Amino acid sequence: MKKSDFYFDLPERLIAQHPLEQRDASRLMVLDRRDGSVTHRHFRDLLEYVQPGDCMVFNNSRVIPARLMGHAVGHVTPIEVLLLTDKGDGLWECLTRPGKKTRTGVELTFGDGLLTATVEAVQPDGNRLIRFHYEGIFLEILDKLGTMPLPPYIKEKLDDPERYQTVYSKTPGSAAAPTAGLHFTTELLDALKAKGVKLAFVTLHVGLGTFRPVTDHIMHSEYYVMDEMTAGIINDTRAAGGKIWAVGTTASRTLETIAADDGTVRAQSGWTDIFIYPGYKFKAVDHLVTNFHLPESTLMMLISAFATREMVMNAYQEAIKEEYRFFSFGDSMLLY
């Protein structure tokens, strides 16, 4: 398997720069994994595919205002810091720009000293370990000083930051949104429940992988949590013959990290660096709702493992021909 096996040529005009006014008005491409056929629907039509007794699993992580602008103490050159992974006790793995201004030992200041930090280490991949110093509650300080870290392919300003959050986001900690869930509305969630579909929530804080290209197929660790309630819902669904739907690749990775060979799960938390690519046998996920992903990305590899590379690449060519909107604010895909 080569990275180039997952390349496709995407016209820039198809990269969505803003969300649609109505979340569930986005288009939905349904890929039938039995024969590779494709059907064109709208996202709200998802309700027709999910059956009573099925369970949909969502990632309820919430994006934090993780992009900070500051400078080194004694200097005026602006330095951008993007918080990626919380290591505990004020220590974060970060991306910085310009990197040459953030060598080990450099002291940083943000917001006229409301927040300060020390660069403690430069990692082999160029990321920095930065320890922040502050009084009060860190997330409240971020709300004052930070901004939403939109992906680099989105060039336009986002007027409403809540549109880069799912309507069910709850637990702060992500550097990027679990974007498959951006299409859901509270009304659609209520309709799913009314149909007899069980809703379950895991947490996986989306971090480094969203912002960096695939290099030597290294997956960086992300923190996940599955509680007793969610584990019980999933296991009861499977025991009763219902299907498990993963909303997004982050929910998929969490489920596959935790699942036993028979697809059952148990409550736990930890760090996952699971790398799913063709040849992998899914244990927990029966159906997958996802967005359209970047060429040569680990996410393309994951969905190609769930269907087949040939099916996925053919479906993507159809999406380009039909001018679907791609990436975070783009349209959606159901691998059924």
N, C-alpha and C positions, 0 to 999 in steps of 0.2 A: 504494500500500500504506500502510495506517494501522496504528498500534500497536493500536488498538481492534479491528482485524480478528482479533486473536489473543487476545481476551478471552473468558473463560468464568467462570461463577459456580461457585466450589468451596466446598462445605460445610466448615466448619472441622474437623468431626469426621473428615474423610478425610485430614487432614494427619498423616502418621505421626510419632509422637513418640519412638518407640524402635524398634530393629531387631528382627526376629523372632529367636527362639532359634536356628533353623537358617537359615543364609544362603540356601540354594537352595530353601527352602520357600515363598518369595514367589511371588505369582501372576505369570503372564506373559501379556500380551495380544499376540497375533500379528495384525498388520495386513498383509494381502496387498495389495501396491501394484498388482497387476494389476487388481483389481476392487473394492478397498476393503472386502472382507469381513474380519470379525473372528472370531478363535478364542480361547477362554479355556483356558489351560494353566497349568502351574506351571513355575518357572524351570528346574528340573532337566530338563524336557522339551526344553530347547534342544538337547540332544544329538541329538534326532531330526531337526532341521532342517539341521544342519551336516553337510557331506558330506566323505568322505575326499579329501584334496588341497586342501581349502579352507584359508584362513589367517585366524585371529582376531588382531586387533591390539589390544593393551591399553596403557593409560597407567599406567606403574609409578611415577608420582610419589607421594611419601609426604607426608602432612600433618604440618606441624611445630606444636609448641605455641605458636602465634603470637599468643595474646592475653596481653598483659602489663598488670599493674596497678602503677602507681607514682604519683609526684607531682612537681610542680615543686620544684626546690631552694628551700628557704626557705618552702614552703607545705605545707599538710596536705590540701588538697582532692584526693581520688583522681582520677587520670587513667587512662583506659583507652586502650591503644595496640594496634592490630591490624596486624601485619606483613602486607603484601600482596605486594610485589615486591622482590626483592633486586637492587639496582642496582650492587652490588660495593663493596669496600673499606669495609664497615660501613654503607653508606648504603642505607636501605630506604624505599620508598613505603609510607605507613601511613594508616590511618584512626584518628582520635583522638576521644575524647569526655571532657569537653566541649571543643569546638573552640576556644572563646574563651580557654582556658587554655594553648593550645599555639601561640602566635604565634611568628613567626621570632625566633630567638635564645634562646628559653626553654630552660633546662637541666632535664633530667629525671633522676630516679633511681629505681631498682628494686631490691628485695631488699636494703635497707640498704646500697646503694652497690655491690653486686656487679656491677651493670650501670648505666651512666649513658649519657645521650644528649643531643644538641643538635638542636633543630628548625632546619633550615637553610633551608627554604623552605615557603611555602604555595602550592599549585598552584591554577590557576583553578577546578578542580572541588572544591576544599576539602580534598583529600588533602595530607598533609604529607610532605616529604622529611626524614627523621630519620637522623642519623649516630650510631651506637652506639659506645661506648667500653668496653673490657673487656680482661681478661687471660685467656688460655687459648683454649678452643674455643667459638665462639658457640653452636653447637647444644647443647653440653653445658650451657651456662648457661641456654638456653631450657628444657631438660628440667627444670631446677631451679625456674625462676621462672614459666614460661609455662603456659598451659592450652590445651586443645583449643578452637578457635574454631568452635563449632557454628553453623549458620545461624540467623538471628533467629527463624524460624518454629518452631524446636524449643525448647519451653519447659521440657521435663523434663531432669533431670540424666542424663548418660550414665555408667553404672556402669563400663563397660569401654571405655576410649578406643580399644582396638584394633578395636572394631566400627565405628569411623569411618575405618578403614584397609582397603584391599583386602588379601587374603591374599598378593598378589604385590607389594605396595608395596616400593620399594627406594630410590629417590632422594629425599631430603628436599628440600622447597621449596614445597609448596602451602599456601595458606591455607584451602582446602576440598578435600574428597575428590572424586575422579572417581567419582561415586556409582554409575554403571551397573555398575562392577566389584564393588560390595559384595556382590552376589548369588553370586559364584563361590566355591566351596570348593576346597581342594586335591584332593579326590576327583573333583570335576567336571572340573577341569583335567587330571587324570590320565586320566579317561575320554575326554576329547577327544583327547588324544595317542594313546591306545590305538586310537581309531577312525581315526587317520591324519590328524588335523587338525593343522596347523602353528600354533604359538603364537609370536607376535612382540611385541616390546615397544618402545614409544616413551616419551618423557618429555615431558609438558607440565605446567608448574607452574601450577596453577589459582589465579587471583588475583582481581583487583578485580571483574570482571563478575559473580561469584556474589553479591556483597553489595550491588550497586547496581541501581536500576531502569534501564530503557532510557531514555536521554535523547538525542534527536536522532540515534539509531542510531550513537552513538560506541562503538567497540570498543576496549578498552584492551589493550595488548600483553601477551602472555604468552610465556615462554621455553620453547622446545622443543628436543629432541634426537632425531635418528634416527641410529643407528649403522650401520656397514657390514653387520653380520649381519642386522639387521632389514630393511634395504633389499634385501639379497640374497634373503631369504625371500619378501618381497612380490613382487619381480620374477619370481622362479622360479615362484611360484604362478600369477601372471597368464599367464606364457608357457605354462604347462602347462594352462591353461583352468580353473583353480580360481577360486573366489570369495573376495573380500576382505571380511571382516567387521570392522566397527569397533565396539569395545566402548566406547560412550559418545560424547558430542559432542566431548569433548576429543581423543580419538583421531581422530575424524572431521576436526576442524579441523586437526590436525597433518598428516594424510595429504593433505588438500586443499590445504594451504599448500605442500607439497613436490612434489606430483605434477605430472608433465608432462601434456600433453593426451592422451597415449595411456595414462595411468594408471600409468606407470612412475615410480619414485622413486629418489632417491639420498641417500646419507648426508650429513647437514648439521645444523647447529644455528643458532638465531637467535631472533628475536622475531616473533611473528605477531599481527596485528590483523584477520585475515580475518573478514568479516561475511557469513554465508551466509543468504540469504533467498529466497523464492520467485522463480523465474526463473534461479537458479543451476543450472548443469549439473555434477553430480558427475563427477569424473574417476577417483577411486581407490576409492571405497567402493561395494560391491555390496549389502551388508545391514548394518543398524544395530541394535544393542542399546542401549536407553536407558531412563531412568526417566521418570516423569511430571513435567512441568515447570510452572513458575509461569506464570500468565496474562500475556500481553503481554511475555514475555521473549524475548531473542534466541535462546534454545534452542527455544522454540516455533516461531520463524521458521525455524530450521535444519531441524527435522524436517518442517516444512511444505514446505520446498524439496525434501526427499528423497522425500516422498510428494506429496501436494497439500494445500493448506490445507483443502479440503472433507473429504478423507479423514481428516485428523488431527483436525479439530474434531468430526466425527461419532464417531470412535473415542473421543475424550475424553468425549463425552456418554455413550457406552456404558460407559466406565470409571466415571463418576460414578454411573450407574444401578446398576451392579453392585458399587458400593462398593469399588473398588480403593483401595489406600493410596497417597498422593501424596508426591512430593518425595524428599528424600535417603534416608530410611529406608523408603520406600514400595515399591510393586511395580514390575514391569518391563514393558517393551514391546519387541517385535521388529518392526521395519519390514522386512518380507520382500518 
